[in-house]
Amino acid sequence: MATRKSLILNAFVEMCSGHQSPGLWNHPDDESWRFNDVHHWIELAKLLEAAKFHGIFIADVLGGYDVYKGPRNLDPAIISGAQWPVNEPLAVVPAMAAATKNLGFGVTITTTYEQPYHLARRLSTVDHLSNGRLGWNIVTGYLDSAARNLGRAEQPQHDDRYAIAEEYVQVTYKLWESSWRDDAVVRDRTRRVYTEPSRVRLINHTGKHYTVPGPHICQPSPQRTPLILQAGTSKAGKNFAAQHAEAIFVAGHSPSVVAKNIAEIRELASTQFGRDPKSLKFLALFCPVLGRTEEEAQAKFAEYRDLGSIEGALALFGGWTGIDLNQYADDQELRHVESNAIRSAVEGWSKASPGVSKWTKTTVAQHITVGGLGATSVGTPQQIADELERWVAEADVDGFNFAYAIKPGSFVDIIELLLPELRKRGLFWNDYAVDGGTYRENFYGKPGQSGPRDDHPAAKYRWKAGVEAADHQIPN
């Protein structure tokens, strides 16, 4: 028991209906369609905090899924509600934060379409308003439909997006950590000085993609740099994660699919960037379908599958992979098509679900309708807990992003059925490590760890209290 990991658990959501389970807004007990109602989010935040979840991770996209039956055909996504419509996620965080004390909020925002000076201000503002409970999931985008609406014919090439992101985060580190000294704001009523001007400075960043003289327009927030989250397992994505990420999201239908990537990123973090590899926390996408008996769980799963949208699932698959499965016949075996990407995805599913005799586009869509591209596990609390332990043992994950089939019902089942079993096994805490603490303090379980760890690249930018500007140069 003493050597087991205490799991980091997030709820995985998006400001839309269904999210990873397209079409299940049609379930009579689902309330994800209430995503336009701020009270829906407040209720969810209170529910999760009472259960001691570490955080809510809010996904986002800036365009529609228009590859399936394309080109540029949004109808399947529009009809099924497959991540369409979708709202901007950062806007709802202050309302949830006002109703809670400890829950963290990870928000997905791309580096490709917004100036770093502007985003740094928005994130600092919400870090202030949430008392330091904000995380930034750094993405570079993947939908051409977003690029077309943001002034580009198509998105930049993959590695170019990561090069932009690298300079982007360097600018934000300079703004958050180096342009204000910790003790710059004095509010000295006697001298009538709000901020000491000698403790605020230009960053004078001039790079290939950005020119930002600064200084940051916001005073230092509780974390300064929000908790850094990231997903991406390409070569460029792994390097970026190994250098910058504190939490890394992985998705696959079995531990074997993600184990190699996790090991590689930990190794890169240690050998290339001088970071403690265990300080990088890997969270796997996981959708549990729970019942008090196996029969009850299987009945729920069958009901969810029946209500899920095949068209919506194929729309999501097209956006995620860039592949239009409409080109294949309804009964065509996808394990034998020319596309390496399709064969690779189907091979992963076939290993996780060996009982499926033939993989067609309908079979693929059925798998996506409950849980998306991550693992979906059906069973009793004991069976699901066993599966989570297998992921930890075989893939070295540190926690999970729980997707839902129906909201809030899936989370209620997790709270009432699964968490007691995890606690019984010593796999989940009983309370937050730091009451009223920042996201980073509770993420690491370490009081006082509001800012990035000393081995994180952002730490070298920190302008500490009492240090003269001449004695702390802004790193390049």
Rosetta blueprint (number, residue, H / E / L):
1 M L
2 A L
3 T L
4 R L
5 K L
6 S L
7 L L
8 I E
9 L E
10 N E
11 A E
12 F E
13 V E
14 E E
15 M L
16 C L
17 S L
18 G L
19 H L
20 Q L
21 S L
22 P L
23 G L
24 L H
25 W H
26 N H
27 H L
28 P L
29 D L
30 D L
31 E L
32 S H
33 W H
34 R H
35 F L
36 N L
37 D L
38 V H
39 H H
40 H H
41 W H
42 I H
43 E H
44 L H
45 A H
46 K H
47 L H
48 L H
49 E H
50 A H
51 A L
52 K L
53 F L
54 H L
55 G E
56 I E
57 F E
58 I E
59 A E
60 D L
61 V L
62 L L
63 G L
64 G L
65 Y L
66 D L
67 V L
68 Y L
69 K L
70 G L
71 P L
72 R L
73 N L
74 L L
75 D H
76 P H
77 A H
78 I H
79 I H
80 S H
81 G L
82 A L
83 Q L
84 W L
85 P L
86 V L
87 N L
88 E L
89 P L
90 L H
91 A H
92 V H
93 V H
94 P H
95 A H
96 M H
97 A H
98 A H
99 A L
100 T L
101 K L
102 N L
103 L L
104 G E
105 F E
106 G E
107 V E
108 T E
109 I E
110 T E
111 T L
112 T L
113 Y L
114 E L
115 Q L
116 P H
117 Y H
118 H H
119 L H
120 A H
121 R H
122 R H
123 L H
124 S H
125 T H
126 V H
127 D H
128 H H
129 L H
130 S L
131 N L
132 G L
133 R L
134 L E
135 G E
136 W E
137 N E
138 I E
139 V E
140 T L
141 G L
142 Y L
143 L L
144 D H
145 S H
146 A H
147 A H
148 R H
149 N H
150 L L
151 G L
152 R L
153 A L
154 E L
155 Q L
156 P L
157 Q L
158 H H
159 D H
160 D H
161 R H
162 Y H
163 A H
164 I H
165 A H
166 E H
167 E H
168 Y H
169 V H
170 Q H
171 V H
172 T H
173 Y H
174 K H
175 L H
176 W H
177 E H
178 S H
179 S L
180 W E
181 R L
182 D L
183 D L
184 A L
185 V E
186 V E
187 R E
188 D E
189 R L
190 T L
191 R L
192 R L
193 V E
194 Y E
195 T E
196 E L
197 P H
198 S H
199 R H
200 V E
201 R L
202 L L
203 I L
204 N L
205 H E
206 T E
207 G L
208 K L
209 H L
210 Y L
211 T E
212 V E
213 P L
214 G L
215 P L
216 H L
217 I L
218 C L
219 Q L
220 P L
221 S L
222 P L
223 Q L
224 R L
225 T L
226 P L
227 L E
228 I E
229 L E
230 Q E
231 A E
232 G L
233 T L
234 S L
235 K H
236 A H
237 G H
238 K H
239 N H
240 F H
241 A H
242 A H
243 Q H
244 H H
245 A L
246 E L
247 A E
248 I E
249 F E
250 V E
251 A L
252 G L
253 H L
254 S L
255 P H
256 S H
257 V H
258 V H
259 A H
260 K H
261 N H
262 I H
263 A H
264 E H
265 I H
266 R H
267 E H
268 L H
269 A H
270 S H
271 T H
272 Q H
273 F H
274 G L
275 R L
276 D L
277 P H
278 K H
279 S H
280 L L
281 K E
282 F E
283 L E
284 A E
285 L E
286 F E
287 C E
288 P E
289 V E
290 L E
291 G L
292 R L
293 T L
294 E H
295 E H
296 E H
297 A H
298 Q H
299 A H
300 K H
301 F H
302 A H
303 E H
304 Y H
305 R H
306 D H
307 L H
308 G L
309 S L
310 I H
311 E H
312 G H
313 A H
314 L H
315 A H
316 L H
317 F H
318 G H
319 G H
320 W H
321 T H
322 G L
323 I L
324 D L
325 L H
326 N H
327 Q H
328 Y L
329 A L
330 D L
331 D L
332 Q L
333 E L
334 L H
335 R H
336 H H
337 V L
338 E L
339 S L
340 N H
341 A H
342 I H
343 R H
344 S H
345 A H
346 V H
347 E H
348 G H
349 W H
350 S H
351 K H
352 A H
353 S L
354 P L
355 G L
356 V L
357 S L
358 K L
359 W L
360 T L
361 K H
362 T H
363 T H
364 V H
365 A H
366 Q H
367 H H
368 I H
369 T H
370 V L
371 G L
372 G L
373 L L
374 G L
375 A E
376 T E
377 S E
378 V E
379 G E
380 T L
381 P H
382 Q H
383 Q H
384 I H
385 A H
386 D H
387 E H
388 L H
389 E H
390 R H
391 W H
392 V H
393 A H
394 E H
395 A H
396 D L
397 V L
398 D L
399 G E
400 F E
401 N E
402 F E
403 A L
404 Y L
405 A L
406 I L
407 K L
408 P L
409 G H
410 S H
411 F H
412 V H
413 D H
414 I H
415 I H
416 E H
417 L H
418 L H
419 L H
420 P H
421 E H
422 L H
423 R H
424 K H
425 R L
426 G L
427 L L
428 F L
429 W L
430 N L
431 D L
432 Y L
433 A L
434 V L
435 D L
436 G L
437 G L
438 T L
439 Y H
440 R H
441 E H
442 N H
443 F H
444 Y H
445 G L
446 K L
447 P L
448 G L
449 Q L
450 S L
451 G L
452 P L
453 R L
454 D L
455 D L
456 H L
457 P H
458 A H
459 A H
460 K H
461 Y H
462 R L
463 W L
464 K L
465 A L
466 G L
467 V L
468 E L
469 A H
470 A H
471 D H
472 H L
473 Q L
474 I L
475 P L
476 N L
